[in-house]
Amino acid sequence: MDITRCPKCNKRLIAVTDRGRTELKCPKCDEIDPMKTEAAKWADSPLVPPMRAA
């Protein structure tokens, strides 16, 4: 059994952080908006150049 797929609809599960806990949830069955997840917030952050070692 593949734990990265929803047992109901077979869609790929996404990691969702809620109150400090990260769980795998189905965006379709659990009605999760992928654009409101932590990954979307991280992707929307401004780009900065990497820091160089001194």
N, C-alpha and C positions, 0 to 999 in steps of 0.2 A: 504494500500500500504506500502510495506517495503522499507524504504529509505536506507537500507544497501545493497541492490541488484541493479544491473544495469537494467534500464528499457528495454534496447535493448537485452542483452544476458543473463540476470539473474545471472551473476557472482557476487561474493561478492566484494563490493567497498573497497578500501584501502584509508587511510588518507595520503595525499600528501601535504607537506609544500613547498610553493613557494613564495618567496619575503615576508615572514612574515605572509602569509595567509595559513590556513589549509583547504583543501577541500577534499571531498570524490570523488575519481575517479575510473573508471573501468580500471584494468590493460590490458584488451583485447581491448576494444573499444577506449580508450584514448592512447593506445600504451605506457604504462608506464612499465619500467623495475623495478620490486620490489627490485632488488639488488642495485639500485641506490637511494633508498628512505632514509629518515632520520632514519627510524627504522633499516635498514641494517647497517648504519654507527654506530649507537649506539650498535648494537649487535656485531659488529666487534671490539669494543673498548676493551682494556685490562681489565682483572678482577682485582679488588683490594679488600682487606678485608674490612669489614665494620668498621667504626670508633666507638670506644667505648666511652660512656659518662664518663666523669671524676667524 
